[in-house]
Amino acid sequence: MTVPHNPPDPPTDRAHISTEQRNPRTLHLHSTSVRACVDLIRAEDAAVLEALEAAAPALTAFIENLVPRFAEGGRLIYVGAGTSGRLGVLDAAEAPPTFQVEPGRVVGLIAGGDRALRVSSEGLEDDPEGAAAELLALGLTGDDTVLGIAAGATTPYARGALSIAKRLAPGCLTGFLTCSACERPPHADHLIFLPTGPEVVTGSTRMKAGTATKLALNTISTTLMVQTGRVYENLMVDVRASNAKLRDRAARIVSTLTGLSRDEAFALLEHAGGSAGEGSVKVAVVMHRLRLSAAAAQERLDAVGGRLDRVV
């Protein structure tokens, strides 16, 4: 074999990263039966909840800083590559229909753009300036929050996004979510470490690390929406009734909070500003509880930032 005269520089050795290390409990994975493989993966997944428990203080501190910024009109922006990026985009995409948060308030950026959601674009994660154009286009402000997501802690795209964010808006809040122990990146205000350990298949962070990341993002976005009044009791009172399932849910929420029958709930929703049962759940509940018109109910809600608990 002929050795090239000028071989490319080797990549950084990542053998010390926990998610890249071999799992001593799965060394014989190739020879296990189907049932043994299922049991082994299930046993390893127990580490996910332990990782979330360990990260609870860091998650709390990050969300406590995030909430007032979001309440002032700021945005939550996830930035990641590969599985981490896909999970960020997924969480962002689910915010509008679940909580009726305005499009663009929760944003997911992934290296390679939307195509990378279906086709692997891992090579694009090596550019620390890769998110510059998209972050610039967002017009970052001091009320915005940028969370870099990188299971292995080294992804230049995610780490670089934090530097870019501070360059564009020095007062913005930044965080770094990872499943590998590392020092807090220079431009991260918060470090959230989920210690999931070595994967069942070495380096396959779509497994434990991916599951823990999904749960952490669920925790961040859901707690944010609860704290900003988009949940009443444990009901998604800001649900966007955009299909049959969600129209049914909206009517059931109204029935639960008013005591009305299903048919009466649909009729009330229609009077609350929509058609075919697509009106505002909050407006409908206030109309019934306080015997107000839809316009007056909306005014009451607007006066308290849309928080149903402060009206009823």
Sine and cosine of phi, psi and omega as CSV:
sin_phi,cos_phi,sin_psi,cos_psi,sin_omega,cos_omega
0.00,0.00,0.76,-0.65,0.00,-1.00
-1.00,0.07,0.78,-0.62,0.01,-1.00
-1.00,0.05,0.77,-0.63,0.01,-1.00
-0.85,0.52,0.55,-0.83,0.01,-1.00
-0.91,0.42,-0.61,0.79,-0.03,-1.00
-0.81,-0.59,0.97,0.26,-0.02,-1.00
-0.91,0.41,0.53,-0.85,0.02,-1.00
-0.91,0.42,0.46,-0.89,0.03,-1.00
-0.89,0.45,0.68,-0.73,0.01,-1.00
-0.93,0.36,0.49,-0.87,0.04,-1.00
-0.93,0.36,0.27,-0.96,0.04,-1.00
-0.88,0.48,0.68,-0.73,0.03,-1.00
-0.95,0.31,0.88,-0.48,-0.04,-1.00
-0.95,-0.30,0.34,0.94,-0.08,-1.00
-0.89,0.46,-0.39,0.92,-0.03,-1.00
-0.98,0.18,-0.21,0.98,-0.05,-1.00
-0.97,0.25,0.74,-0.67,-0.13,-0.99
-0.86,0.50,-0.62,0.79,-0.03,-1.00
-0.96,0.29,-0.17,0.98,0.03,-1.00
-0.98,-0.18,-0.12,0.99,-0.05,-1.00
-0.99,0.11,0.38,-0.93,0.00,-1.00
-0.98,0.21,0.63,-0.77,0.02,-1.00
-1.00,0.01,0.90,-0.43,-0.05,-1.00
-0.89,0.45,-0.32,0.95,-0.02,-1.00
-1.00,0.09,-0.12,0.99,-0.05,-1.00
-0.82,-0.57,0.41,0.91,-0.05,-1.00
-0.90,0.43,-0.43,0.90,-0.02,-1.00
-0.96,-0.29,0.47,0.88,-0.06,-1.00
-0.83,0.56,-0.62,0.79,-0.09,-1.00
-0.90,0.44,-0.35,0.94,-0.08,-1.00
-0.95,-0.31,0.15,0.99,-0.03,-1.00
-0.99,0.14,0.41,-0.91,0.11,-0.99
-0.97,0.24,0.17,-0.98,0.03,-1.00
-0.85,0.53,-0.74,0.67,-0.03,-1.00
-0.90,0.44,-0.65,0.76,0.00,-1.00
-0.91,0.42,-0.60,0.80,0.02,-1.00
-0.92,0.40,-0.70,0.71,0.04,-1.00
-0.86,0.51,-0.72,0.69,-0.02,-1.00
-0.91,0.41,-0.62,0.79,-0.02,-1.00
-0.91,0.41,-0.71,0.70,0.02,-1.00
-0.90,0.44,-0.67,0.74,0.02,-1.00
-0.88,0.48,-0.67,0.74,0.00,-1.00
-0.90,0.43,-0.65,0.76,0.01,-1.00
-0.92,0.39,-0.53,0.85,-0.02,-1.00
-0.91,0.41,-0.26,0.97,0.06,-1.00
-0.87,0.49,-0.44,0.90,0.00,-1.00
-0.92,0.39,-0.35,0.94,-0.04,-1.00
-0.90,0.44,-0.75,0.66,-0.01,-1.00
-0.93,0.38,-0.55,0.84,0.07,-1.00
-0.90,0.43,-0.61,0.79,0.03,-1.00
-0.91,0.42,-0.66,0.75,0.03,-1.00
-0.90,0.43,-0.62,0.79,0.03,-1.00
-0.90,0.43,-0.68,0.74,0.01,-1.00
-0.90,0.44,-0.54,0.84,-0.06,-1.00
-1.00,0.02,-0.04,1.00,-0.09,-1.00
-0.82,0.57,-0.70,0.71,0.03,-1.00
-0.88,0.47,-0.66,0.75,0.00,-1.00
-0.93,0.37,-0.64,0.77,0.05,-1.00
-0.89,0.46,-0.68,0.73,0.00,-1.00
-0.87,0.49,-0.74,0.67,-0.03,-1.00
-0.88,0.47,-0.66,0.75,0.00,-1.00
-0.90,0.43,-0.73,0.68,-0.05,-1.00
-0.92,0.39,-0.62,0.79,0.02,-1.00
-0.88,0.48,-0.54,0.84,0.07,-1.00
-0.98,0.19,-0.50,0.87,-0.03,-1.00
-0.96,0.29,-0.68,0.73,-0.15,-0.99
-0.81,0.59,-0.80,0.60,-0.04,-1.00
-0.90,0.43,-0.51,0.86,0.05,-1.00
-0.92,0.38,-0.70,0.72,0.00,-1.00
-0.91,0.41,-0.63,0.78,0.00,-1.00
-0.90,0.44,-0.43,0.90,0.03,-1.00
-1.00,0.05,0.09,1.00,0.04,-1.00
0.97,-0.25,0.03,1.00,0.03,-1.00
-0.94,0.34,0.16,-0.99,-0.03,-1.00
-0.89,-0.45,0.40,-0.92,0.14,-0.99
-0.96,-0.28,0.86,-0.51,-0.10,-0.99
-0.84,-0.54,0.89,-0.46,0.06,-1.00
-1.00,-0.04,0.65,-0.76,0.03,-1.00
-0.70,-0.71,0.82,-0.57,0.01,-1.00
-0.28,-0.96,0.10,-0.99,0.03,-1.00
-0.83,-0.56,0.39,-0.92,0.05,-1.00
0.85,0.53,-0.67,-0.75,-0.01,-1.00
-0.84,0.54,-0.67,0.74,-0.01,-1.00
-0.87,0.50,-0.69,0.73,0.02,-1.00
-0.91,0.41,-0.66,0.75,-0.01,-1.00
-0.89,0.45,-0.63,0.78,0.01,-1.00
-0.92,0.39,-0.60,0.80,0.06,-1.00
-0.91,0.42,-0.70,0.71,0.02,-1.00
-0.89,0.45,-0.65,0.76,0.02,-1.00
-0.88,0.48,-0.74,0.67,-0.02,-1.00
-0.89,0.45,-0.64,0.77,0.02,-1.00
-0.91,0.42,-0.64,0.77,-0.04,-1.00
-0.92,0.39,-0.47,0.88,-0.06,-1.00
-1.00,0.09,-0.22,0.98,-0.05,-1.00
-0.92,0.40,-0.73,0.69,-0.03,-1.00
-0.88,0.48,-0.76,0.65,-0.02,-1.00
-0.94,0.34,-0.50,0.86,-0.05,-1.00
-0.98,0.20,-0.68,0.74,-0.13,-0.99
-0.87,-0.49,0.08,1.00,-0.03,-1.00
0.81,0.59,0.48,0.88,0.11,-0.99
-0.94,0.33,0.61,-0.80,-0.07,-1.00
-0.87,0.49,0.64,-0.77,0.05,-1.00
-0.82,0.57,0.69,-0.72,0.00,-1.00
1.00,-0.09,-0.13,0.99,0.03,-1.00
-0.99,0.15,-0.53,0.85,0.12,-0.99
-0.86,-0.51,0.87,-0.50,-0.17,-0.99
-0.85,-0.53,0.63,-0.77,0.10,-1.00
-0.87,-0.50,0.84,-0.54,0.07,-1.00
-0.93,-0.36,0.73,-0.69,0.00,-1.00
-0.78,-0.63,0.66,-0.75,0.04,-1.00
-0.85,0.53,0.82,-0.57,-0.04,-1.00
0.99,-0.13,-0.09,1.00,0.04,-1.00
0.95,0.31,-0.24,-0.97,-0.11,-0.99
-0.85,0.52,-0.51,0.86,0.00,-1.00
-0.87,0.49,-0.52,0.85,-0.03,-1.00
-0.94,0.34,-0.17,0.98,0.07,-1.00
-0.93,0.37,-0.47,0.88,-0.03,-1.00
-0.91,-0.42,-0.49,0.87,-0.04,-1.00
-0.89,-0.45,0.80,-0.60,-0.04,-1.00
-0.85,0.53,0.76,-0.65,0.03,-1.00
-0.75,-0.66,0.64,0.77,-0.13,-0.99
-0.85,0.52,-0.45,0.89,-0.02,-1.00
-0.89,0.46,-0.41,0.91,-0.04,-1.00
-0.98,0.20,-0.16,0.99,-0.04,-1.00
-0.97,0.22,-0.17,0.99,-0.07,-1.00
-0.99,0.11,-0.05,1.00,-0.04,-1.00
-0.99,-0.13,0.94,-0.35,-0.01,-1.00
-0.92,0.39,-0.28,0.96,0.04,-1.00
-0.98,-0.21,0.21,0.98,-0.10,-1.00
-0.88,0.47,-0.47,0.88,-0.02,-1.00
-1.00,-0.10,0.09,1.00,-0.11,-0.99
-0.86,0.51,-0.75,0.66,-0.07,-1.00
-0.89,0.45,-0.68,0.73,-0.03,-1.00
-0.94,0.34,-0.64,0.77,0.03,-1.00
-0.93,0.38,-0.60,0.80,0.05,-1.00
-0.89,0.45,-0.68,0.73,-0.02,-1.00
-0.90,0.43,-0.45,0.89,0.01,-1.00
-0.96,0.28,-0.31,0.95,-0.02,-1.00
0.88,0.47,0.84,0.54,-0.07,-1.00
-0.81,0.59,0.58,-0.82,0.08,-1.00
-0.78,-0.62,0.09,-1.00,0.00,-1.00
-0.92,0.38,-0.25,0.97,0.03,-1.00
-1.00,0.05,-0.16,0.99,-0.05,-1.00
-0.99,0.15,0.39,-0.92,0.04,-1.00
-0.79,-0.61,0.78,-0.63,0.02,-1.00
-0.89,-0.45,0.85,-0.53,0.01,-1.00
-0.92,-0.40,0.93,-0.38,0.10,-1.00
-0.99,0.15,0.68,-0.74,-0.04,-1.00
-0.84,-0.54,0.84,-0.54,0.00,-1.00
-0.46,-0.89,0.96,-0.28,-0.07,-1.00
-0.83,0.56,-0.67,0.74,-0.05,-1.00
-1.00,-0.01,0.00,1.00,0.12,-0.99
0.97,0.24,-0.10,0.99,-0.13,-0.99
-0.94,-0.34,-0.15,0.99,-0.14,-0.99
-0.82,0.58,0.92,-0.39,-0.03,-1.00
-0.85,0.53,-0.59,0.80,-0.01,-1.00
-0.86,0.51,-0.72,0.69,-0.04,-1.00
-0.96,0.28,-0.69,0.72,-0.01,-1.00
-0.92,0.38,-0.65,0.76,-0.01,-1.00
-0.91,0.42,-0.51,0.86,0.00,-1.00
-0.87,0.48,-0.55,0.84,0.00,-1.00
-0.93,0.36,-0.64,0.77,0.06,-1.00
-0.90,0.44,-0.69,0.73,0.01,-1.00
-0.89,0.47,-0.69,0.73,-0.03,-1.00
-0.87,0.49,-0.70,0.72,0.00,-1.00
-0.93,0.37,-0.49,0.87,0.04,-1.00
-0.94,0.33,-0.63,0.78,-0.03,-1.00
-0.99,0.17,-0.60,0.80,-0.04,-1.00
-0.59,-0.81,1.00,0.07,-0.09,-1.00
-0.80,0.59,-0.46,0.89,-0.04,-1.00
-1.00,0.04,-0.01,1.00,-0.03,-1.00
-0.94,0.34,0.34,-0.94,0.04,-1.00
-1.00,-0.05,0.69,-0.73,0.01,-1.00
-0.77,-0.63,0.52,-0.85,0.04,-1.00
-0.59,-0.81,0.34,-0.94,0.01,-1.00
-0.73,-0.68,0.87,-0.50,-0.02,-1.00
-0.95,-0.30,0.83,-0.56,-0.07,-1.00
-0.55,-0.84,0.34,-0.94,0.06,-1.00
-0.94,-0.33,0.17,0.98,0.02,-1.00
-0.82,-0.57,0.68,-0.73,-0.01,-1.00
-0.88,0.48,0.73,-0.69,0.02,-1.00
-0.35,-0.94,0.27,-0.96,0.13,-0.99
-0.96,0.26,0.46,-0.89,0.04,-1.00
-0.88,0.47,0.82,-0.57,0.02,-1.00
-0.83,0.56,0.53,-0.85,-0.09,-1.00
-0.80,0.59,-0.54,0.84,-0.08,-1.00
-0.96,-0.26,0.27,0.96,0.03,-1.00
-0.98,-0.21,0.81,-0.58,0.08,-1.00
-0.97,0.24,-0.47,0.88,-0.03,-1.00
-0.73,-0.68,0.60,-0.80,0.13,-0.99
-0.88,-0.47,0.83,-0.56,0.05,-1.00
-0.91,-0.42,0.93,-0.35,-0.08,-1.00
-0.94,-0.33,0.86,-0.51,0.04,-1.00
-0.96,-0.29,0.99,-0.16,-0.11,-0.99
-0.98,0.19,0.98,0.18,-0.05,-1.00
-1.00,0.08,-0.31,0.95,0.04,-1.00
0.98,0.21,-0.12,-0.99,-0.01,-1.00
-0.88,0.47,0.55,-0.83,-0.05,-1.00
-0.99,0.12,0.29,-0.96,0.08,-1.00
-0.85,0.53,-0.75,0.66,0.14,-0.99
-0.97,-0.23,0.88,-0.48,-0.15,-0.99
-0.78,0.63,0.85,-0.53,0.06,-1.00
0.99,0.11,-0.05,1.00,-0.05,-1.00
-1.00,0.08,0.98,0.17,-0.10,-1.00
-0.97,0.26,0.05,1.00,0.15,-0.99
-0.96,0.29,-0.14,0.99,-0.08,-1.00
-1.00,-0.05,-0.95,-0.31,-0.07,-1.00
-0.86,0.51,-0.71,0.70,-0.02,-1.00
-0.89,0.46,-0.66,0.75,0.01,-1.00
-0.91,0.42,-0.66,0.75,0.01,-1.00
-0.90,0.43,-0.70,0.72,0.02,-1.00
-0.90,0.44,-0.64,0.77,0.03,-1.00
-0.89,0.45,-0.70,0.71,0.04,-1.00
-0.85,0.53,-0.71,0.71,0.00,-1.00
-0.91,0.41,-0.63,0.78,0.01,-1.00
-0.91,0.42,-0.68,0.73,0.02,-1.00
-0.92,0.39,-0.64,0.77,0.10,-1.00
-0.84,0.54,-0.68,0.74,-0.02,-1.00
-0.90,0.43,-0.70,0.72,-0.02,-1.00
-0.89,0.45,-0.81,0.59,-0.10,-1.00
-0.94,0.35,-0.65,0.76,-0.02,-1.00
-0.93,0.38,-0.70,0.71,0.03,-1.00
-0.88,0.47,-0.63,0.78,0.05,-1.00
-0.86,0.51,-0.71,0.70,-0.03,-1.00
-0.94,0.35,-0.59,0.81,0.07,-1.00
-0.89,0.46,-0.73,0.69,-0.07,-1.00
-0.94,0.35,-0.36,0.93,0.02,-1.00
-0.98,-0.22,0.32,0.95,0.19,-0.98
0.99,0.11,0.30,0.95,-0.03,-1.00
-1.00,-0.07,0.12,0.99,0.09,-1.00
-0.72,-0.70,0.67,-0.75,0.09,-1.00
-0.83,-0.55,0.76,-0.64,-0.22,-0.97
0.82,0.58,-0.87,-0.49,0.12,-0.99
-0.86,-0.52,0.51,0.86,-0.07,-1.00
-0.95,-0.31,0.67,-0.75,0.01,-1.00
-0.99,0.14,0.97,0.23,-0.11,-0.99
-0.94,0.33,-0.13,0.99,0.09,-1.00
-0.98,-0.21,0.25,0.97,-0.04,-1.00
-0.82,0.58,0.66,-0.75,0.07,-1.00
-1.00,-0.06,0.94,-0.34,-0.09,-1.00
-0.98,0.19,0.97,0.26,-0.13,-0.99
-0.99,-0.13,-0.07,1.00,0.08,-1.00
-0.52,-0.86,0.01,-1.00,-0.10,-1.00
-0.88,0.48,-0.67,0.74,-0.01,-1.00
-0.87,0.48,-0.69,0.72,-0.06,-1.00
-0.97,0.23,-0.51,0.86,0.11,-0.99
-0.91,0.42,-0.65,0.76,0.06,-1.00
-0.89,0.46,-0.69,0.72,-0.01,-1.00
-0.90,0.44,-0.67,0.75,0.01,-1.00
-0.86,0.51,-0.69,0.72,0.00,-1.00
-0.91,0.41,-0.64,0.77,0.01,-1.00
-0.92,0.40,-0.59,0.81,0.05,-1.00
-0.90,0.43,-0.71,0.70,0.03,-1.00
-0.87,0.49,-0.69,0.73,0.03,-1.00
-0.87,0.50,-0.68,0.73,-0.02,-1.00
-0.88,0.47,-0.65,0.76,-0.11,-0.99
-1.00,0.00,-0.16,0.99,-0.03,-1.00
-0.84,-0.54,-0.34,0.94,-0.08,-1.00
0.99,0.13,0.08,1.00,-0.01,-1.00
-0.97,0.26,0.37,-0.93,0.10,-0.99
-0.95,0.31,0.19,-0.98,0.01,-1.00
-0.86,0.50,-0.74,0.67,0.00,-1.00
-0.88,0.47,-0.66,0.75,0.02,-1.00
-0.90,0.43,-0.60,0.80,0.02,-1.00
-0.90,0.43,-0.69,0.73,0.04,-1.00
-0.89,0.45,-0.65,0.76,0.01,-1.00
-0.91,0.42,-0.65,0.76,0.01,-1.00
-0.92,0.40,-0.66,0.76,0.03,-1.00
-0.88,0.48,-0.62,0.78,0.02,-1.00
-0.90,0.44,-0.64,0.77,0.03,-1.00
-0.95,0.30,-0.31,0.95,-0.07,-1.00
-1.00,0.09,0.24,0.97,0.14,-0.99
0.89,-0.46,0.10,1.00,0.00,-1.00
-0.69,-0.72,-0.05,-1.00,0.05,-1.00
-0.83,-0.56,0.37,-0.93,0.01,-1.00
0.81,0.59,0.58,0.82,0.04,-1.00
0.98,0.21,0.35,0.94,-0.07,-1.00
-0.98,-0.20,0.23,0.97,-0.01,-1.00
-0.95,0.32,0.07,-1.00,-0.04,-1.00
-0.96,0.29,0.80,-0.60,0.06,-1.00
-0.88,0.48,-0.73,0.68,-0.04,-1.00
-0.87,0.49,-0.73,0.69,0.00,-1.00
-0.88,0.48,-0.68,0.73,-0.01,-1.00
-0.87,0.49,-0.70,0.71,-0.02,-1.00
-0.91,0.42,-0.69,0.72,0.01,-1.00
-0.91,0.42,-0.65,0.76,0.05,-1.00
-0.82,0.57,-0.72,0.69,-0.06,-1.00
-0.95,0.30,-0.73,0.68,-0.08,-1.00
-0.91,0.42,-0.66,0.75,-0.11,-0.99
-0.96,-0.28,0.06,1.00,0.01,-1.00
0.82,0.57,0.81,0.58,-0.03,-1.00
-0.89,-0.45,0.32,-0.95,0.15,-0.99
-0.96,0.28,0.22,-0.98,0.02,-1.00
-0.87,0.49,-0.68,0.74,-0.02,-1.00
-0.90,0.43,-0.68,0.73,0.00,-1.00
-0.92,0.38,-0.62,0.79,0.03,-1.00
-0.90,0.44,-0.67,0.75,0.02,-1.00
-0.90,0.44,-0.63,0.78,0.03,-1.00
-0.89,0.46,-0.67,0.74,0.03,-1.00
-0.88,0.48,-0.68,0.73,0.00,-1.00
-0.92,0.38,-0.68,0.74,0.01,-1.00
-0.87,0.50,-0.57,0.82,-0.05,-1.00
-0.92,0.38,-0.34,0.94,-0.02,-1.00
-0.85,-0.52,0.47,0.88,0.06,-1.00
0.93,0.38,0.43,0.91,0.06,-1.00
0.99,0.16,0.14,0.99,-0.05,-1.00
-0.99,0.12,0.93,-0.36,-0.03,-1.00
-0.88,0.47,-0.59,0.81,-0.05,-1.00
-0.90,0.44,-0.45,0.89,-0.01,-1.00
-1.00,0.07,-0.11,0.99,0.03,-1.00
-0.97,-0.22,-0.69,0.73,-0.10,-1.00
-0.97,-0.24,0.00,0.00,0.00,0.00
